[in-house]
């Protein structure tokens, strides 16, 4: 697993990214160009936009409620089965968990 930094509203967060075997990657981990690699930047932008869309309202709600700290855990999964020359089936799933903590009044 690798960590990637993403900045949302001036706040840097760490995102854990799983290292997966990619089609076109040889057994000795050398990468070979594939059509998917050209789209990886677009997917990164989409994930950044999704994180911003989820994080911004949660942050605002926690601040408005007076939470001392909060965390947001997002699990996103993608899968598919290929049958040449097209993707035969695909699926995506996601789960969101928000945790907030308040300090007792003094």
Secondary structure as GFF3:
##gff-version 3
##sequence-region A 1 106
A	DSSP	beta_strand	2	8	.	.	.	ID=ss1
A	DSSP	beta_strand	11	17	.	.	.	ID=ss2
A	DSSP	alpha_helix	35	64	.	.	.	ID=ss3
A	DSSP	beta_strand	69	83	.	.	.	ID=ss4
A	DSSP	beta_strand	86	101	.	.	.	ID=ss5
###
